[in-house]
Amino acid sequence: MHSIRIAEATDWRAIWSILSPVFAAGETYAYSRDIDEASARAAWMDKPSATFVGVDARGEIVATYYIVANQPGQGAHVANCGYVVSEAARGQGWASAMCEHSQHEARARGFRAMQYNFVAETNEGAVRLWQKHGFEIVGRLPGAFCHPRLGDIDALVMYKSLASLNQQ
């Protein structure tokens, strides 16, 4: 069972320990590889509508995601999310659980769709997982993601209407 709850301010240290190595690797997120902790906190905790954490059976935070309006004004009905699972918890279904959770949270918060703006094409596991959860690739941005080892690669735009979700 995956336990997901709203993040609290006191969770930041654990969240940062999950985000920091992923951002520094530069292979899946467009954040600066040398992003400082304060900037990361602002982006992950302060800007979003809500931030969540995944807590394992030992009570340890092992995953996190946020929900934010994809655009202001006329685009504010479309949610955007970012998800990160700790290295130690990968392969245990956390990304899938957070994707499912985020769709219901987004719907409950009044969002009618979700869009992932910038999925590195080399993040094949994420692309497959988002497709499994009903997201479609609706756009390809040629050479838009500067991968640290592979150079400029395509970034994908993925989208899903939330109209079919049951409100729970």
CNS distance restraints for C-alpha pairs under 8 A (distance, minus, plus):
assign (resid   2 and name CA) (resid  54 and name CA) 6.88 0.50 0.50
assign (resid   2 and name CA) (resid  55 and name CA) 7.11 0.50 0.50
assign (resid   2 and name CA) (resid  56 and name CA) 6.79 0.50 0.50
assign (resid   2 and name CA) (resid  94 and name CA) 6.94 0.50 0.50
assign (resid   2 and name CA) (resid  97 and name CA) 6.74 0.50 0.50
assign (resid   3 and name CA) (resid  54 and name CA) 5.67 0.50 0.50
assign (resid   3 and name CA) (resid  55 and name CA) 5.36 0.50 0.50
assign (resid   3 and name CA) (resid  56 and name CA) 6.66 0.50 0.50
assign (resid   4 and name CA) (resid  52 and name CA) 6.65 0.50 0.50
assign (resid   4 and name CA) (resid  53 and name CA) 5.58 0.50 0.50
assign (resid   4 and name CA) (resid  54 and name CA) 4.42 0.50 0.50
assign (resid   4 and name CA) (resid  55 and name CA) 6.17 0.50 0.50
assign (resid   4 and name CA) (resid  98 and name CA) 7.49 0.50 0.50
assign (resid   4 and name CA) (resid 101 and name CA) 7.82 0.50 0.50
assign (resid   5 and name CA) (resid  52 and name CA) 5.48 0.50 0.50
assign (resid   5 and name CA) (resid  53 and name CA) 5.60 0.50 0.50
assign (resid   5 and name CA) (resid  54 and name CA) 6.66 0.50 0.50
assign (resid   5 and name CA) (resid  55 and name CA) 7.81 0.50 0.50
assign (resid   6 and name CA) (resid  50 and name CA) 7.25 0.50 0.50
assign (resid   6 and name CA) (resid  51 and name CA) 6.01 0.50 0.50
assign (resid   6 and name CA) (resid  52 and name CA) 4.27 0.50 0.50
assign (resid   6 and name CA) (resid  53 and name CA) 6.26 0.50 0.50
assign (resid   7 and name CA) (resid  11 and name CA) 6.26 0.50 0.50
assign (resid   7 and name CA) (resid  50 and name CA) 7.90 0.50 0.50
assign (resid   7 and name CA) (resid  51 and name CA) 5.45 0.50 0.50
assign (resid   7 and name CA) (resid  52 and name CA) 4.60 0.50 0.50
assign (resid   7 and name CA) (resid  53 and name CA) 5.51 0.50 0.50
assign (resid   8 and name CA) (resid  12 and name CA) 7.47 0.50 0.50
assign (resid  11 and name CA) (resid  15 and name CA) 6.21 0.50 0.50
assign (resid  11 and name CA) (resid  61 and name CA) 7.94 0.50 0.50
assign (resid  12 and name CA) (resid  16 and name CA) 5.91 0.50 0.50
assign (resid  12 and name CA) (resid  41 and name CA) 7.55 0.50 0.50
assign (resid  13 and name CA) (resid  17 and name CA) 6.26 0.50 0.50
assign (resid  14 and name CA) (resid  18 and name CA) 6.58 0.50 0.50
assign (resid  14 and name CA) (resid  61 and name CA) 6.31 0.50 0.50
assign (resid  15 and name CA) (resid  19 and name CA) 6.22 0.50 0.50
assign (resid  15 and name CA) (resid  53 and name CA) 7.79 0.50 0.50
assign (resid  15 and name CA) (resid  61 and name CA) 7.32 0.50 0.50
assign (resid  15 and name CA) (resid  63 and name CA) 7.55 0.50 0.50
assign (resid  15 and name CA) (resid  64 and name CA) 6.71 0.50 0.50
assign (resid  16 and name CA) (resid  20 and name CA) 5.62 0.50 0.50
assign (resid  16 and name CA) (resid  37 and name CA) 7.29 0.50 0.50
assign (resid  16 and name CA) (resid  40 and name CA) 7.85 0.50 0.50
assign (resid  16 and name CA) (resid  41 and name CA) 7.70 0.50 0.50
assign (resid  17 and name CA) (resid  21 and name CA) 7.31 0.50 0.50
assign (resid  18 and name CA) (resid  22 and name CA) 7.19 0.50 0.50
assign (resid  18 and name CA) (resid  62 and name CA) 7.29 0.50 0.50
assign (resid  18 and name CA) (resid  63 and name CA) 7.13 0.50 0.50
assign (resid  18 and name CA) (resid  84 and name CA) 7.07 0.50 0.50
assign (resid  18 and name CA) (resid  85 and name CA) 6.83 0.50 0.50
assign (resid  18 and name CA) (resid  86 and name CA) 5.08 0.50 0.50
assign (resid  18 and name CA) (resid  87 and name CA) 7.76 0.50 0.50
assign (resid  19 and name CA) (resid  23 and name CA) 6.05 0.50 0.50
assign (resid  19 and name CA) (resid  84 and name CA) 6.72 0.50 0.50
assign (resid  19 and name CA) (resid  86 and name CA) 7.90 0.50 0.50
assign (resid  20 and name CA) (resid  24 and name CA) 6.02 0.50 0.50
assign (resid  21 and name CA) (resid  25 and name CA) 6.09 0.50 0.50
assign (resid  22 and name CA) (resid  26 and name CA) 6.68 0.50 0.50
assign (resid  22 and name CA) (resid  27 and name CA) 7.60 0.50 0.50
assign (resid  22 and name CA) (resid  28 and name CA) 7.45 0.50 0.50
assign (resid  22 and name CA) (resid  29 and name CA) 7.62 0.50 0.50
assign (resid  22 and name CA) (resid  84 and name CA) 7.82 0.50 0.50
assign (resid  23 and name CA) (resid  27 and name CA) 7.81 0.50 0.50
assign (resid  23 and name CA) (resid  28 and name CA) 7.73 0.50 0.50
assign (resid  23 and name CA) (resid  29 and name CA) 6.25 0.50 0.50
assign (resid  23 and name CA) (resid  30 and name CA) 7.90 0.50 0.50
assign (resid  23 and name CA) (resid  31 and name CA) 6.25 0.50 0.50
assign (resid  23 and name CA) (resid  32 and name CA) 7.05 0.50 0.50
assign (resid  23 and name CA) (resid  33 and name CA) 5.39 0.50 0.50
assign (resid  23 and name CA) (resid  34 and name CA) 7.69 0.50 0.50
assign (resid  23 and name CA) (resid  35 and name CA) 7.47 0.50 0.50
assign (resid  24 and name CA) (resid  32 and name CA) 7.64 0.50 0.50
assign (resid  24 and name CA) (resid  33 and name CA) 4.25 0.50 0.50
assign (resid  24 and name CA) (resid  34 and name CA) 6.11 0.50 0.50
assign (resid  24 and name CA) (resid  35 and name CA) 7.73 0.50 0.50
assign (resid  25 and name CA) (resid  33 and name CA) 6.58 0.50 0.50
assign (resid  25 and name CA) (resid 148 and name CA) 7.83 0.50 0.50
assign (resid  26 and name CA) (resid  30 and name CA) 6.89 0.50 0.50
assign (resid  26 and name CA) (resid  31 and name CA) 7.45 0.50 0.50
assign (resid  26 and name CA) (resid  32 and name CA) 7.46 0.50 0.50
assign (resid  26 and name CA) (resid  33 and name CA) 5.50 0.50 0.50
assign (resid  26 and name CA) (resid 147 and name CA) 6.67 0.50 0.50
assign (resid  26 and name CA) (resid 148 and name CA) 6.31 0.50 0.50
assign (resid  27 and name CA) (resid 120 and name CA) 7.57 0.50 0.50
assign (resid  27 and name CA) (resid 123 and name CA) 7.91 0.50 0.50
assign (resid  27 and name CA) (resid 147 and name CA) 5.68 0.50 0.50
assign (resid  27 and name CA) (resid 148 and name CA) 6.68 0.50 0.50
assign (resid  28 and name CA) (resid 119 and name CA) 7.14 0.50 0.50
assign (resid  28 and name CA) (resid 120 and name CA) 5.82 0.50 0.50
assign (resid  28 and name CA) (resid 123 and name CA) 6.47 0.50 0.50
assign (resid  29 and name CA) (resid 119 and name CA) 7.87 0.50 0.50
assign (resid  29 and name CA) (resid 120 and name CA) 7.74 0.50 0.50
assign (resid  30 and name CA) (resid 118 and name CA) 7.89 0.50 0.50
assign (resid  30 and name CA) (resid 145 and name CA) 7.25 0.50 0.50
assign (resid  31 and name CA) (resid  35 and name CA) 6.80 0.50 0.50
assign (resid  35 and name CA) (resid  39 and name CA) 6.49 0.50 0.50
assign (resid  35 and name CA) (resid  40 and name CA) 6.44 0.50 0.50
assign (resid  36 and name CA) (resid  40 and name CA) 6.26 0.50 0.50
assign (resid  37 and name CA) (resid  41 and name CA) 6.05 0.50 0.50
assign (resid  38 and name CA) (resid  42 and name CA) 6.23 0.50 0.50
assign (resid  39 and name CA) (resid  43 and name CA) 6.23 0.50 0.50
assign (resid  40 and name CA) (resid  44 and name CA) 5.94 0.50 0.50
assign (resid  41 and name CA) (resid  45 and name CA) 5.28 0.50 0.50
assign (resid  41 and name CA) (resid  46 and name CA) 6.66 0.50 0.50
assign (resid  42 and name CA) (resid  46 and name CA) 4.65 0.50 0.50
assign (resid  42 and name CA) (resid  47 and name CA) 6.02 0.50 0.50
assign (resid  43 and name CA) (resid  47 and name CA) 5.48 0.50 0.50
assign (resid  43 and name CA) (resid  48 and name CA) 7.28 0.50 0.50
assign (resid  44 and name CA) (resid  48 and name CA) 6.56 0.50 0.50
assign (resid  44 and name CA) (resid  51 and name CA) 7.13 0.50 0.50
assign (resid  44 and name CA) (resid  66 and name CA) 6.62 0.50 0.50
assign (resid  45 and name CA) (resid  50 and name CA) 7.44 0.50 0.50
assign (resid  45 and name CA) (resid  51 and name CA) 6.04 0.50 0.50
assign (resid  45 and name CA) (resid  66 and name CA) 7.67 0.50 0.50
assign (resid  47 and name CA) (resid  68 and name CA) 7.44 0.50 0.50
assign (resid  48 and name CA) (resid  66 and name CA) 6.15 0.50 0.50
assign (resid  48 and name CA) (resid  67 and name CA) 5.61 0.50 0.50
assign (resid  48 and name CA) (resid  68 and name CA) 4.46 0.50 0.50
assign (resid  48 and name CA) (resid  69 and name CA) 7.64 0.50 0.50
assign (resid  49 and name CA) (resid  66 and name CA) 7.52 0.50 0.50
assign (resid  49 and name CA) (resid  67 and name CA) 5.64 0.50 0.50
assign (resid  49 and name CA) (resid  68 and name CA) 4.94 0.50 0.50
assign (resid  49 and name CA) (resid  69 and name CA) 7.32 0.50 0.50
assign (resid  50 and name CA) (resid  66 and name CA) 5.70 0.50 0.50
assign (resid  50 and name CA) (resid  67 and name CA) 5.44 0.50 0.50
assign (resid  50 and name CA) (resid  68 and name CA) 7.03 0.50 0.50
assign (resid  51 and name CA) (resid  64 and name CA) 7.29 0.50 0.50
assign (resid  51 and name CA) (resid  65 and name CA) 5.78 0.50 0.50
assign (resid  51 and name CA) (resid  66 and name CA) 4.17 0.50 0.50
assign (resid  51 and name CA) (resid  67 and name CA) 6.43 0.50 0.50
assign (resid  52 and name CA) (resid  64 and name CA) 5.51 0.50 0.50
assign (resid  52 and name CA) (resid  65 and name CA) 5.33 0.50 0.50
assign (resid  52 and name CA) (resid  66 and name CA) 6.08 0.50 0.50
assign (resid  53 and name CA) (resid  61 and name CA) 6.33 0.50 0.50
assign (resid  53 and name CA) (resid  62 and name CA) 7.42 0.50 0.50
assign (resid  53 and name CA) (resid  63 and name CA) 5.57 0.50 0.50
assign (resid  53 and name CA) (resid  64 and name CA) 4.24 0.50 0.50
assign (resid  53 and name CA) (resid  65 and name CA) 6.52 0.50 0.50
assign (resid  54 and name CA) (resid  61 and name CA) 5.65 0.50 0.50
assign (resid  54 and name CA) (resid  62 and name CA) 5.68 0.50 0.50
assign (resid  54 and name CA) (resid  63 and name CA) 4.67 0.50 0.50
assign (resid  54 and name CA) (resid  64 and name CA) 5.84 0.50 0.50
assign (resid  54 and name CA) (resid  94 and name CA) 7.33 0.50 0.50
assign (resid  54 and name CA) (resid  98 and name CA) 7.72 0.50 0.50
assign (resid  55 and name CA) (resid  59 and name CA) 5.52 0.50 0.50
assign (resid  55 and name CA) (resid  60 and name CA) 5.31 0.50 0.50
assign (resid  55 and name CA) (resid  61 and name CA) 4.47 0.50 0.50
assign (resid  55 and name CA) (resid  62 and name CA) 5.88 0.50 0.50
assign (resid  55 and name CA) (resid  63 and name CA) 7.17 0.50 0.50
assign (resid  56 and name CA) (resid  60 and name CA) 5.45 0.50 0.50
assign (resid  56 and name CA) (resid  61 and name CA) 6.50 0.50 0.50
assign (resid  56 and name CA) (resid  62 and name CA) 6.59 0.50 0.50
assign (resid  62 and name CA) (resid  85 and name CA) 6.08 0.50 0.50
assign (resid  62 and name CA) (resid  86 and name CA) 5.29 0.50 0.50
assign (resid  62 and name CA) (resid  88 and name CA) 7.76 0.50 0.50
assign (resid  62 and name CA) (resid  89 and name CA) 6.14 0.50 0.50
assign (resid  63 and name CA) (resid  83 and name CA) 7.59 0.50 0.50
assign (resid  63 and name CA) (resid  84 and name CA) 5.70 0.50 0.50
assign (resid  63 and name CA) (resid  85 and name CA) 4.19 0.50 0.50
assign (resid  63 and name CA) (resid  86 and name CA) 5.80 0.50 0.50
assign (resid  63 and name CA) (resid  89 and name CA) 7.74 0.50 0.50
assign (resid  63 and name CA) (resid  94 and name CA) 6.87 0.50 0.50
assign (resid  63 and name CA) (resid  95 and name CA) 7.96 0.50 0.50
assign (resid  64 and name CA) (resid  83 and name CA) 5.88 0.50 0.50
assign (resid  64 and name CA) (resid  84 and name CA) 5.51 0.50 0.50
assign (resid  64 and name CA) (resid  85 and name CA) 6.50 0.50 0.50
assign (resid  64 and name CA) (resid  98 and name CA) 7.91 0.50 0.50
assign (resid  65 and name CA) (resid  81 and name CA) 6.68 0.50 0.50
assign (resid  65 and name CA) (resid  82 and name CA) 5.33 0.50 0.50
assign (resid  65 and name CA) (resid  83 and name CA) 4.31 0.50 0.50
assign (resid  65 and name CA) (resid  84 and name CA) 6.39 0.50 0.50
assign (resid  65 and name CA) (resid  98 and name CA) 7.09 0.50 0.50
assign (resid  66 and name CA) (resid  81 and name CA) 5.33 0.50 0.50
assign (resid  66 and name CA) (resid  82 and name CA) 5.55 0.50 0.50
assign (resid  66 and name CA) (resid  83 and name CA) 6.93 0.50 0.50
assign (resid  67 and name CA) (resid  79 and name CA) 6.41 0.50 0.50
assign (resid  67 and name CA) (resid  80 and name CA) 5.79 0.50 0.50
assign (resid  67 and name CA) (resid  81 and name CA) 4.68 0.50 0.50
assign (resid  67 and name CA) (resid  82 and name CA) 7.19 0.50 0.50
assign (resid  67 and name CA) (resid 102 and name CA) 7.29 0.50 0.50
assign (resid  67 and name CA) (resid 106 and name CA) 7.10 0.50 0.50
assign (resid  68 and name CA) (resid  79 and name CA) 5.65 0.50 0.50
assign (resid  68 and name CA) (resid  80 and name CA) 5.35 0.50 0.50
assign (resid  68 and name CA) (resid  81 and name CA) 6.39 0.50 0.50
assign (resid  69 and name CA) (resid  75 and name CA) 7.50 0.50 0.50
assign (resid  69 and name CA) (resid  76 and name CA) 5.03 0.50 0.50
assign (resid  69 and name CA) (resid  77 and name CA) 6.84 0.50 0.50
assign (resid  69 and name CA) (resid  78 and name CA) 5.95 0.50 0.50
assign (resid  69 and name CA) (resid  79 and name CA) 4.62 0.50 0.50
assign (resid  69 and name CA) (resid  80 and name CA) 5.89 0.50 0.50
assign (resid  70 and name CA) (resid  75 and name CA) 6.56 0.50 0.50
assign (resid  70 and name CA) (resid  76 and name CA) 6.20 0.50 0.50
assign (resid  70 and name CA) (resid  77 and name CA) 7.92 0.50 0.50
assign (resid  70 and name CA) (resid  78 and name CA) 5.60 0.50 0.50
assign (resid  70 and name CA) (resid  79 and name CA) 5.08 0.50 0.50
assign (resid  70 and name CA) (resid  80 and name CA) 4.87 0.50 0.50
assign (resid  70 and name CA) (resid 115 and name CA) 7.14 0.50 0.50
assign (resid  71 and name CA) (resid  75 and name CA) 4.68 0.50 0.50
assign (resid  71 and name CA) (resid  76 and name CA) 5.19 0.50 0.50
assign (resid  71 and name CA) (resid  78 and name CA) 7.36 0.50 0.50
assign (resid  72 and name CA) (resid  76 and name CA) 4.93 0.50 0.50
assign (resid  76 and name CA) (resid 111 and name CA) 7.64 0.50 0.50
assign (resid  77 and name CA) (resid 110 and name CA) 6.95 0.50 0.50
assign (resid  77 and name CA) (resid 111 and name CA) 4.65 0.50 0.50
assign (resid  77 and name CA) (resid 112 and name CA) 5.62 0.50 0.50
assign (resid  77 and name CA) (resid 113 and name CA) 6.87 0.50 0.50
assign (resid  78 and name CA) (resid 111 and name CA) 5.47 0.50 0.50
assign (resid  78 and name CA) (resid 112 and name CA) 5.90 0.50 0.50
assign (resid  78 and name CA) (resid 113 and name CA) 4.75 0.50 0.50
assign (resid  78 and name CA) (resid 114 and name CA) 5.25 0.50 0.50
assign (resid  78 and name CA) (resid 115 and name CA) 6.70 0.50 0.50
assign (resid  79 and name CA) (resid 106 and name CA) 6.55 0.50 0.50
assign (resid  79 and name CA) (resid 111 and name CA) 5.92 0.50 0.50
assign (resid  79 and name CA) (resid 112 and name CA) 7.71 0.50 0.50
assign (resid  79 and name CA) (resid 113 and name CA) 6.15 0.50 0.50
assign (resid  79 and name CA) (resid 114 and name CA) 4.55 0.50 0.50
assign (resid  79 and name CA) (resid 115 and name CA) 6.22 0.50 0.50
assign (resid  80 and name CA) (resid 114 and name CA) 5.67 0.50 0.50
assign (resid  80 and name CA) (resid 115 and name CA) 5.30 0.50 0.50
assign (resid  80 and name CA) (resid 116 and name CA) 5.85 0.50 0.50
assign (resid  80 and name CA) (resid 117 and name CA) 7.66 0.50 0.50
assign (resid  81 and name CA) (resid 102 and name CA) 7.66 0.50 0.50
assign (resid  81 and name CA) (resid 114 and name CA) 7.77 0.50 0.50
assign (resid  81 and name CA) (resid 115 and name CA) 7.72 0.50 0.50
assign (resid  81 and name CA) (resid 116 and name CA) 6.82 0.50 0.50
assign (resid  83 and name CA) (resid  95 and name CA) 6.97 0.50 0.50
assign (resid  83 and name CA) (resid  98 and name CA) 7.43 0.50 0.50
assign (resid  84 and name CA) (resid  95 and name CA) 7.45 0.50 0.50
assign (resid  85 and name CA) (resid  89 and name CA) 6.38 0.50 0.50
assign (resid  85 and name CA) (resid  90 and name CA) 6.12 0.50 0.50
assign (resid  85 and name CA) (resid  94 and name CA) 6.75 0.50 0.50
assign (resid  85 and name CA) (resid  95 and name CA) 6.70 0.50 0.50
assign (resid  86 and name CA) (resid  90 and name CA) 6.40 0.50 0.50
assign (resid  89 and name CA) (resid  94 and name CA) 7.44 0.50 0.50
assign (resid  90 and name CA) (resid  94 and name CA) 7.15 0.50 0.50
assign (resid  93 and name CA) (resid  97 and name CA) 6.14 0.50 0.50
assign (resid  94 and name CA) (resid  98 and name CA) 6.02 0.50 0.50
assign (resid  95 and name CA) (resid  99 and name CA) 6.06 0.50 0.50
assign (resid  96 and name CA) (resid 100 and name CA) 6.24 0.50 0.50
assign (resid  96 and name CA) (resid 129 and name CA) 6.87 0.50 0.50
assign (resid  97 and name CA) (resid 101 and name CA) 6.03 0.50 0.50
assign (resid  98 and name CA) (resid 102 and name CA) 5.79 0.50 0.50
assign (resid  99 and name CA) (resid 103 and name CA) 6.36 0.50 0.50
assign (resid  99 and name CA) (resid 130 and name CA) 7.69 0.50 0.50
assign (resid  99 and name CA) (resid 133 and name CA) 7.59 0.50 0.50
assign (resid 100 and name CA) (resid 104 and name CA) 6.73 0.50 0.50
assign (resid 100 and name CA) (resid 133 and name CA) 7.49 0.50 0.50
assign (resid 101 and name CA) (resid 105 and name CA) 6.16 0.50 0.50
assign (resid 102 and name CA) (resid 106 and name CA) 5.83 0.50 0.50
assign (resid 103 and name CA) (resid 107 and name CA) 6.16 0.50 0.50
assign (resid 103 and name CA) (resid 114 and name CA) 7.60 0.50 0.50
assign (resid 103 and name CA) (resid 162 and name CA) 7.10 0.50 0.50
assign (resid 103 and name CA) (resid 165 and name CA) 7.99 0.50 0.50
assign (resid 104 and name CA) (resid 108 and name CA) 6.09 0.50 0.50
assign (resid 104 and name CA) (resid 165 and name CA) 7.30 0.50 0.50
assign (resid 104 and name CA) (resid 167 and name CA) 7.23 0.50 0.50
assign (resid 104 and name CA) (resid 168 and name CA) 7.36 0.50 0.50
assign (resid 105 and name CA) (resid 109 and name CA) 6.15 0.50 0.50
assign (resid 106 and name CA) (resid 110 and name CA) 6.47 0.50 0.50
assign (resid 106 and name CA) (resid 111 and name CA) 5.25 0.50 0.50
assign (resid 106 and name CA) (resid 112 and name CA) 7.70 0.50 0.50
assign (resid 106 and name CA) (resid 114 and name CA) 7.90 0.50 0.50
assign (resid 107 and name CA) (resid 111 and name CA) 5.02 0.50 0.50
assign (resid 107 and name CA) (resid 112 and name CA) 6.22 0.50 0.50
assign (resid 107 and name CA) (resid 113 and name CA) 7.89 0.50 0.50
assign (resid 107 and name CA) (resid 162 and name CA) 6.61 0.50 0.50
assign (resid 107 and name CA) (resid 165 and name CA) 7.74 0.50 0.50
assign (resid 107 and name CA) (resid 167 and name CA) 7.13 0.50 0.50
assign (resid 108 and name CA) (resid 167 and name CA) 6.97 0.50 0.50
assign (resid 108 and name CA) (resid 168 and name CA) 7.77 0.50 0.50
assign (resid 111 and name CA) (resid 162 and name CA) 7.65 0.50 0.50
assign (resid 112 and name CA) (resid 161 and name CA) 6.23 0.50 0.50
assign (resid 112 and name CA) (resid 162 and name CA) 5.17 0.50 0.50
assign (resid 112 and name CA) (resid 163 and name CA) 6.25 0.50 0.50
assign (resid 113 and name CA) (resid 159 and name CA) 7.36 0.50 0.50
assign (resid 113 and name CA) (resid 160 and name CA) 5.62 0.50 0.50
assign (resid 113 and name CA) (resid 161 and name CA) 4.16 0.50 0.50
assign (resid 113 and name CA) (resid 162 and name CA) 4.76 0.50 0.50
assign (resid 113 and name CA) (resid 163 and name CA) 7.39 0.50 0.50
assign (resid 114 and name CA) (resid 159 and name CA) 5.72 0.50 0.50
assign (resid 114 and name CA) (resid 160 and name CA) 5.34 0.50 0.50
assign (resid 114 and name CA) (resid 161 and name CA) 6.42 0.50 0.50
assign (resid 114 and name CA) (resid 162 and name CA) 7.09 0.50 0.50
assign (resid 115 and name CA) (resid 157 and name CA) 7.10 0.50 0.50
assign (resid 115 and name CA) (resid 158 and name CA) 5.56 0.50 0.50
assign (resid 115 and name CA) (resid 159 and name CA) 4.37 0.50 0.50
assign (resid 115 and name CA) (resid 160 and name CA) 6.52 0.50 0.50
assign (resid 116 and name CA) (resid 156 and name CA) 7.96 0.50 0.50
assign (resid 116 and name CA) (resid 157 and name CA) 5.63 0.50 0.50
assign (resid 116 and name CA) (resid 158 and name CA) 5.00 0.50 0.50
assign (resid 116 and name CA) (resid 159 and name CA) 6.39 0.50 0.50
assign (resid 117 and name CA) (resid 156 and name CA) 6.91 0.50 0.50
assign (resid 117 and name CA) (resid 157 and name CA) 4.72 0.50 0.50
assign (resid 117 and name CA) (resid 158 and name CA) 6.63 0.50 0.50
assign (resid 118 and name CA) (resid 145 and name CA) 7.91 0.50 0.50
assign (resid 118 and name CA) (resid 155 and name CA) 5.21 0.50 0.50
assign (resid 118 and name CA) (resid 156 and name CA) 5.52 0.50 0.50
assign (resid 118 and name CA) (resid 157 and name CA) 5.73 0.50 0.50
assign (resid 119 and name CA) (resid 123 and name CA) 7.08 0.50 0.50
assign (resid 119 and name CA) (resid 127 and name CA) 7.49 0.50 0.50
assign (resid 119 and name CA) (resid 155 and name CA) 5.19 0.50 0.50
assign (resid 119 and name CA) (resid 156 and name CA) 4.86 0.50 0.50
assign (resid 119 and name CA) (resid 157 and name CA) 6.47 0.50 0.50
assign (resid 119 and name CA) (resid 158 and name CA) 7.69 0.50 0.50
assign (resid 120 and name CA) (resid 145 and name CA) 6.48 0.50 0.50
assign (resid 120 and name CA) (resid 153 and name CA) 7.27 0.50 0.50
assign (resid 120 and name CA) (resid 154 and name CA) 6.39 0.50 0.50
assign (resid 120 and name CA) (resid 155 and name CA) 4.63 0.50 0.50
assign (resid 120 and name CA) (resid 156 and name CA) 6.30 0.50 0.50
assign (resid 121 and name CA) (resid 127 and name CA) 7.53 0.50 0.50
assign (resid 121 and name CA) (resid 153 and name CA) 6.98 0.50 0.50
assign (resid 121 and name CA) (resid 154 and name CA) 5.68 0.50 0.50
assign (resid 121 and name CA) (resid 155 and name CA) 5.56 0.50 0.50
assign (resid 121 and name CA) (resid 156 and name CA) 6.20 0.50 0.50
assign (resid 122 and name CA) (resid 153 and name CA) 7.90 0.50 0.50
assign (resid 123 and name CA) (resid 127 and name CA) 6.35 0.50 0.50
assign (resid 124 and name CA) (resid 128 and name CA) 6.10 0.50 0.50
assign (resid 125 and name CA) (resid 129 and name CA) 6.12 0.50 0.50
assign (resid 126 and name CA) (resid 130 and name CA) 5.99 0.50 0.50
assign (resid 127 and name CA) (resid 131 and name CA) 6.15 0.50 0.50
assign (resid 128 and name CA) (resid 132 and name CA) 6.11 0.50 0.50
assign (resid 129 and name CA) (resid 133 and name CA) 6.37 0.50 0.50
assign (resid 130 and name CA) (resid 134 and name CA) 6.52 0.50 0.50
assign (resid 130 and name CA) (resid 135 and name CA) 5.37 0.50 0.50
assign (resid 130 and name CA) (resid 136 and name CA) 7.92 0.50 0.50
assign (resid 131 and name CA) (resid 135 and name CA) 4.65 0.50 0.50
assign (resid 131 and name CA) (resid 136 and name CA) 6.01 0.50 0.50
assign (resid 134 and name CA) (resid 160 and name CA) 6.42 0.50 0.50
assign (resid 135 and name CA) (resid 158 and name CA) 5.87 0.50 0.50
assign (resid 135 and name CA) (resid 159 and name CA) 5.17 0.50 0.50
assign (resid 135 and name CA) (resid 160 and name CA) 4.80 0.50 0.50
assign (resid 136 and name CA) (resid 158 and name CA) 5.27 0.50 0.50
assign (resid 136 and name CA) (resid 159 and name CA) 5.42 0.50 0.50
assign (resid 136 and name CA) (resid 160 and name CA) 6.54 0.50 0.50
assign (resid 137 and name CA) (resid 156 and name CA) 6.53 0.50 0.50
assign (resid 137 and name CA) (resid 157 and name CA) 5.80 0.50 0.50
assign (resid 137 and name CA) (resid 158 and name CA) 4.44 0.50 0.50
assign (resid 137 and name CA) (resid 159 and name CA) 6.64 0.50 0.50
assign (resid 138 and name CA) (resid 156 and name CA) 7.69 0.50 0.50
assign (resid 138 and name CA) (resid 157 and name CA) 5.71 0.50 0.50
assign (resid 138 and name CA) (resid 158 and name CA) 5.59 0.50 0.50
assign (resid 138 and name CA) (resid 159 and name CA) 6.56 0.50 0.50
assign (resid 139 and name CA) (resid 156 and name CA) 5.78 0.50 0.50
assign (resid 139 and name CA) (resid 157 and name CA) 4.83 0.50 0.50
assign (resid 139 and name CA) (resid 158 and name CA) 7.03 0.50 0.50
assign (resid 140 and name CA) (resid 154 and name CA) 6.43 0.50 0.50
assign (resid 140 and name CA) (resid 155 and name CA) 5.87 0.50 0.50
assign (resid 140 and name CA) (resid 156 and name CA) 4.65 0.50 0.50
assign (resid 140 and name CA) (resid 157 and name CA) 6.17 0.50 0.50
assign (resid 141 and name CA) (resid 154 and name CA) 5.40 0.50 0.50
assign (resid 141 and name CA) (resid 155 and name CA) 5.07 0.50 0.50
assign (resid 141 and name CA) (resid 156 and name CA) 6.19 0.50 0.50
assign (resid 141 and name CA) (resid 157 and name CA) 7.75 0.50 0.50
assign (resid 142 and name CA) (resid 153 and name CA) 6.72 0.50 0.50
assign (resid 142 and name CA) (resid 154 and name CA) 4.52 0.50 0.50
assign (resid 142 and name CA) (resid 155 and name CA) 6.70 0.50 0.50
assign (resid 143 and name CA) (resid 152 and name CA) 4.57 0.50 0.50
assign (resid 143 and name CA) (resid 153 and name CA) 4.37 0.50 0.50
assign (resid 143 and name CA) (resid 154 and name CA) 4.55 0.50 0.50
assign (resid 143 and name CA) (resid 155 and name CA) 7.06 0.50 0.50
assign (resid 144 and name CA) (resid 152 and name CA) 6.40 0.50 0.50
assign (resid 144 and name CA) (resid 153 and name CA) 6.28 0.50 0.50
assign (resid 144 and name CA) (resid 154 and name CA) 5.53 0.50 0.50
assign (resid 144 and name CA) (resid 155 and name CA) 5.72 0.50 0.50
assign (resid 145 and name CA) (resid 152 and name CA) 5.54 0.50 0.50
assign (resid 145 and name CA) (resid 153 and name CA) 5.30 0.50 0.50
assign (resid 145 and name CA) (resid 154 and name CA) 5.94 0.50 0.50
assign (resid 145 and name CA) (resid 155 and name CA) 5.69 0.50 0.50
assign (resid 146 and name CA) (resid 150 and name CA) 7.84 0.50 0.50
assign (resid 146 and name CA) (resid 151 and name CA) 5.40 0.50 0.50
assign (resid 146 and name CA) (resid 152 and name CA) 4.47 0.50 0.50
assign (resid 146 and name CA) (resid 153 and name CA) 6.35 0.50 0.50
assign (resid 147 and name CA) (resid 151 and name CA) 4.87 0.50 0.50
assign (resid 147 and name CA) (resid 152 and name CA) 5.89 0.50 0.50
assign (resid 147 and name CA) (resid 153 and name CA) 6.59 0.50 0.50
